[in-house]
C-alpha cells in the first residue's frame, strides 16, 4: 500500500482549488459559445466577464484591460513583439531587454529576432543589475523604436523578488515599456496595477490553483497593444482570436478570487518555508540556500547540498513520497544545470533542489520532507564511508 505523499512543487503547478474545480464544472455545463447573442451565449459571456473581474481584482487592474490567453507562454510571446498598435497607428519596439535569470518564455525573446534581445546580468542573489540596465537603456537608439523591457517580478526557481518599482523608474525615464512577468508573484505578494509601475503583467491560472490552459495579459491602459499573436474572429477585443476556453477561464477567475483572499495567509506559509530551511541546515550544515540574502517569496526555497546531485535526490524524494523539483519544470522533464544559478555565478551546480509550498501545505508534509532528507543524507554518508 502506498504511503503518504507531500506535494511541494507549487511553483510548477499549484493544486487545483476546490472553488476553481467547482467553477470549471459549472462552466462545462454551459454549452454555448460566449460570442453568441442568444440567451445561452450571454450566460457563457457572463462567466467570462465574471472571471475577468476576478483576475483584474487580484492585481488591482481594470477588467477591460484583461486579455485571456491559453497560458503565460502565449501571453509572453504576444507581448514580446517588435510590432505594436496605438489606435490605427503602429509603434515599433526596436530592442528587447531581459534578465539572464528570466523564465525561458521571456529569456528566448518571444517574436524578437535574437540579435535584438539584450540580456542583463544579475548579482549573486539573482537581483537584476540596475546599473547595467540603466546604461543599456541610456544607450538605446530611440530613432529605431522604443525599448521594451521584460523582467520577472519573482523568480520561479529561487523565489527572489526583483526591485520592480526601481526597474520601472528606469524604464519610464528611458521612455520605454515594461512587461512584468508576475506568474510566480501573483497571489503570493500584493500587486496593484493602479500604481502604474508596470505597463503589462503576465499571469497564469495554474500557478495560483486554477486549471491549466488559461493565462492573461493585464494592461495598465488600453491605448497601446501588441499586434495579435493569434488572429481570428476578433475575440478579446481583437487582441486574441479564437473561442475562449470557458471552463479554464471560469476556474482561473475563481482561483484569482481565492488567491487574493489568501494573501493574508502568506505569513503562515513563510513560517513553513523557514522550517524547511532550518531542517535543511540542521541536517546538512554545508547546504547553501540561494537568494536568502534578499527578499523572496514566502513559499519558495532553492538549495544545494554538496555531493548530492539533483537527479538522484529528486528520484529519492519521489520514492519517499515527496514531489519537488530540480529548478524549473518547463524543460520537458530534463534535469541539468540551472540557467538561473549560472546567471548568479553558480556555474555547473547540479545539486539544486526547489521546494515550493502553498496554503494547503501542512506540518505533516514538512515532517515527511525532513524524514526523507535525513534518509537521503544517511545513504550519502554510508556511500562515502564505503568508498574510503
C-alpha positions in Angstrom: 0.0 0.0 0.0 1.4 3.4 -1.0 2.4 5.7 1.9 1.5 9.3 2.3 2.7 11.9 -0.2 3.5 15.5 0.1 3.2 17.9 -2.9 5.9 20.5 -2.6 6.1 21.7 -6.2 3.6 24.6 -6.2 5.8 26.8 -8.4 5.5 24.2 -11.2 1.7 23.9 -10.8 -0.4 24.6 -7.7 -3.0 22.1 -6.7 -6.5 22.8 -8.2 -8.5 24.7 -5.6 -12.0 23.4 -4.8 -13.6 26.7 -5.8 -11.8 26.5 -9.1 -12.9 23.0 -9.7 -16.5 23.9 -9.0 -16.3 26.8 -11.4 -14.9 24.5 -14.1 -17.7 22.0 -13.6 -20.4 24.8 -13.8 -18.9 26.1 -17.0 -18.7 22.7 -18.6 -22.5 22.6 -18.4 -22.7 25.9 -20.4 -22.6 24.6 -24.0 -23.0 27.9 -25.8 -20.3 30.0 -27.5 -19.6 33.1 -25.4 -19.7 35.2 -28.7 -23.3 34.1 -29.4 -26.0 36.7 -28.9 -28.8 34.3 -27.7 -29.5 33.7 -24.0 -27.3 30.7 -23.7 -24.4 32.6 -25.3 -25.0 35.5 -22.9 -24.8 33.1 -20.0 -21.4 31.9 -21.2 -20.3 35.5 -21.7 -21.3 36.4 -18.1 -18.9 33.6 -16.8 -16.1 35.1 -18.9 -16.7 38.6 -17.7 -17.1 37.5 -14.1 -13.7 35.8 -14.4 -12.2 38.9 -16.0 -13.3 41.0 -13.0 -11.8 38.5 -10.5 -8.5 38.3 -12.3 -8.4 42.1 -12.5 -9.1 42.4 -8.8 -6.2 40.2 -8.0 -3.7 42.7 -9.4 -5.6 46.0 -9.0 -6.4 46.4 -12.6 -9.5 47.3 -14.6 -11.4 44.4 -16.0 -11.5 45.8 -19.5 -7.7 45.7 -19.5 -7.5 41.9 -19.0 -7.0 39.7 -22.1 -7.3 36.0 -21.7 -4.8 33.6 -23.4 -4.1 29.9 -23.3 -1.4 30.5 -20.7 1.6 32.6 -19.7 3.8 31.4 -22.5 1.3 32.7 -25.1 0.9 35.9 -23.1 4.7 36.4 -23.1 5.0 35.6 -26.8 2.2 38.1 -27.6 3.8 40.9 -25.6 7.4 40.3 -26.7 6.8 41.7 -30.1 8.5 44.5 -32.1 5.1 45.4 -33.7 2.6 47.3 -31.6 -0.6 49.2 -32.3 -1.8 52.5 -31.0 -5.3 53.2 -32.3 -5.0 52.9 -36.1 -1.3 53.7 -36.0 1.7 51.5 -35.4 4.5 51.6 -32.8 7.9 49.9 -33.1 9.8 48.3 -30.3 13.3 48.1 -31.6 15.0 46.1 -28.9 14.0 43.8 -26.0 15.8 43.9 -22.7 15.5 40.8 -20.4 17.4 39.5 -17.4 19.7 36.4 -17.5 17.6 34.8 -14.9 14.2 35.2 -16.6 11.9 32.3 -17.4 12.7 30.7 -20.8 9.4 32.1 -22.3 10.8 35.6 -21.7 14.5 34.8 -22.0 14.1 33.4 -25.5 12.7 36.8 -26.7 9.3 36.0 -28.0 8.9 37.4 -31.5 12.0 39.5 -31.5 15.0 38.4 -33.6 17.8 37.0 -31.5 20.1 39.9 -32.3 17.6 42.4 -31.0 17.4 40.8 -27.5 19.9 42.1 -24.9 20.3 40.1 -21.7 21.1 42.0 -18.5 23.1 40.2 -15.8 22.1 39.6 -12.2 24.1 39.6 -8.9 24.9 36.7 -6.6 21.4 36.8 -5.2 19.7 37.0 -8.6 18.8 40.7 -8.5 18.9 42.4 -11.8 22.0 44.7 -12.3 20.2 48.0 -12.2 23.3 50.0 -13.3 23.7 47.7 -16.3 20.1 48.1 -17.2 20.2 51.9 -16.8 23.3 52.0 -19.0 21.7 49.8 -21.7 18.6 51.9 -21.8 20.7 55.1 -21.9 22.5 53.7 -25.0 19.2 52.8 -26.7 18.8 54.4 -30.1 15.2 55.8 -30.0 15.4 56.6 -33.7 14.9 52.9 -34.3 12.0 52.5 -31.9 11.2 52.2 -28.2 12.9 49.9 -25.7 10.8 47.1 -24.4 11.9 45.7 -21.0 10.6 42.3 -19.7 11.5 41.2 -16.2 10.1 38.6 -13.8 8.6 40.1 -10.6 9.7 37.0 -8.7 12.0 34.2 -9.9 10.4 30.8 -10.4 13.4 28.9 -9.0 14.8 31.0 -6.2 11.7 33.0 -5.3 13.8 36.1 -5.3 11.7 39.2 -5.7 13.0 41.8 -8.1 13.0 45.5 -7.3 10.4 46.1 -10.0 9.5 49.5 -8.8 13.1 50.7 -9.2 13.2 48.9 -12.6 10.0 50.7 -13.5 11.6 54.1 -12.7 14.5 53.3 -15.1 12.2 52.2 -17.9 9.9 55.2 -17.5 13.0 57.6 -17.6 14.0 56.0 -20.9 10.6 56.3 -22.5 10.3 52.5 -22.7 7.6 50.0 -21.9 7.8 47.5 -19.0 6.3 44.0 -19.1 6.3 42.3 -15.7 6.2 38.5 -15.6 4.0 38.1 -12.5 3.3 34.4 -12.9 5.0 33.4 -9.6 4.3 36.7 -7.8 0.5 36.8 -8.2 -1.3 35.6 -5.1 2.0 35.5 -3.2 2.8 39.2 -2.9 0.4 42.1 -3.3 0.3 43.5 -6.8 -1.5 46.7 -7.7 -1.5 47.8 -11.4 -3.2 51.1 -10.4 0.2 52.2 -9.0 1.5 52.3 -12.6 4.8 50.5 -12.1 4.1 48.1 -14.9 2.6 48.6 -18.3 1.7 45.0 -18.7 1.5 41.9 -16.5 1.7 38.2 -17.4 -0.4 35.8 -15.4 -1.0 32.1 -15.3 -4.1 30.2 -14.0 -2.5 27.0 -12.8 0.2 28.8 -10.7 -2.5 30.1 -8.4 -4.6 27.0 -8.1 -6.7 27.3 -11.2 -6.9 24.9 -14.2 -4.2 24.6 -16.8 -4.9 26.2 -20.2 -5.6 29.8 -19.2 -3.4 32.8 -18.7 -3.8 36.6 -19.1 -2.2 39.8 -20.3 -3.1 42.6 -18.0 -2.5 46.1 -19.2 -2.3 49.3 -17.2 -4.2 51.1 -20.1 -5.6 50.0 -23.4 -4.0 52.8 -25.6 -1.3 50.5 -27.0 -1.2 46.7 -27.5 1.0 44.3 -29.4 0.0 43.0 -32.8 -2.0 39.8 -32.1 -0.2 36.5 -32.0 -3.5 34.6 -32.6 -5.8 36.2 -35.1 -9.3 35.0 -35.9 -12.8 36.1 -35.1 -12.0 39.2 -33.1 -12.4 37.7 -29.6 -10.9 39.6 -26.6 -11.4 42.9 -28.5 -9.3 41.6 -31.3 -6.2 41.0 -29.1 -6.5 37.3 -29.1 -8.6 35.4 -31.6 -10.3 32.1 -31.1 -13.3 30.9 -29.0 -12.5 31.4 -25.3 -11.7 28.4 -23.1 -14.7 28.9 -20.9 -14.1 26.2 -18.3 -10.5 27.1 -17.8 -11.2 30.9 -17.7 -14.0 30.4 -15.2 -11.7 28.3 -13.0 -9.0 31.0 -13.4 -11.4 33.6 -12.1 -12.3 31.5 -9.0 -8.7 30.8 -8.3 -7.9 34.6 -8.6 -10.6 35.3 -6.0 -9.2 32.7 -3.6 -5.6 33.9 -4.2 -6.5 37.5 -3.3 -8.1 36.4 -0.1 -5.2 34.1 0.6 -2.6 36.9 0.7 -3.4 37.2 4.4 -2.0 33.7 4.9 1.5 34.3 3.5 2.9 34.8 6.9 2.0 31.2 7.8 3.4 30.0 4.6 6.7 31.8 5.3 6.9 30.1 8.7 6.6 26.7 7.0 9.3 27.7 4.5 11.6 28.8 7.3 11.0 25.4 9.0 12.1 23.7 5.8 15.2 25.7 5.6 16.0 25.2 9.3 15.7 21.4 8.7 18.0 21.5 5.6 20.7 23.4 7.5 20.3 21.2 10.6 20.7 18.0 8.6 23.3 19.4 6.2 25.1 22.4 7.7 27.1 22.7 4.4 24.0 23.3 2.4 23.5 26.6 0.5 20.2 28.3 0.2 20.1 30.5 -2.8 18.9 34.1 -2.7 18.3 34.1 1.1 20.1 37.4 1.5 17.3 39.3 -0.2 13.5 39.4 -0.2 12.0 36.2 -1.5 8.5 34.7 -2.0 7.2 33.2 1.2 6.6 29.8 -0.4 10.0 29.1 -2.1 13.3 27.7 -1.1 16.1 26.7 -3.6 19.1 24.9 -2.0 22.1 22.7 -2.8 23.9 20.2 -0.7 27.5 19.4 -1.7 27.8 15.9 -3.0 24.1 15.5 -3.7 23.1 15.5 -7.4 19.7 16.9 -8.3 18.5 14.0 -10.4 19.5 11.4 -7.8 17.9 13.4 -5.0 14.7 14.1 -6.9 14.2 10.4 -7.6 14.9 9.6 -3.9 12.4 12.1 -2.7 9.8 10.9 -5.1 10.2 7.3 -3.9 9.8 8.6 -0.4 6.5 10.3 -1.3 7.8 13.9 -1.8 7.1 15.8 -5.0 9.6 18.6 -5.6 11.7 20.0 -8.4 15.3 20.5 -9.5 14.5 24.0 -10.7 12.1 24.9 -13.4 9.6 22.3 -14.6 9.5 23.8 -18.1 12.3 21.8 -19.8 10.4 18.7 -20.8 11.5 16.8 -17.7 15.2 17.5 -18.2 17.4 17.8 -15.1 20.6 19.7 -15.5 22.4 22.9 -14.6 20.1 25.7 -13.7 20.4 28.8 -16.0 19.3 30.9 -13.1 22.1 29.7 -10.9 24.6 30.0 -13.7 23.5 33.7 -14.1 24.0 34.1 -10.4 27.6 32.8 -10.7 27.0 29.2 -9.6 28.2 27.5 -12.8 27.7 23.8 -13.2 25.8 23.3 -10.0 23.9 20.0 -10.3 22.6 19.7 -6.8 20.0 22.4 -6.6 16.5 21.4 -5.4 13.4 23.6 -5.2 10.8 23.2 -2.6 7.7 25.4 -3.3 4.7 25.2 -1.0 1.3 26.8 -0.6 -1.6 27.5 1.8 -2.6 23.8 1.6 0.9 22.6 2.8 0.8 21.1 6.3 3.2 20.5 9.2 2.9 16.8 8.3 4.1 17.5 4.8 7.2 19.2 6.2 7.8 16.3 8.6 7.7 13.9 5.7 10.2 16.0 3.8 12.5 16.1 6.8 12.4 12.3 7.2 13.1 11.8 3.5 16.1 14.2 3.6 17.5 12.6 6.7 17.4 9.2 5.0 18.9 10.6 1.8 21.8 12.1 3.7 22.4 8.9 5.7 22.7 7.0 2.5 25.2 9.6 1.2 27.2 9.3 4.4 27.2 5.5 4.1 28.3 5.6 0.5 31.1 8.0 1.3 32.4 5.7 4.1 32.3 2.7 1.9 34.4 4.5 -0.7 37.1 5.4 1.8 
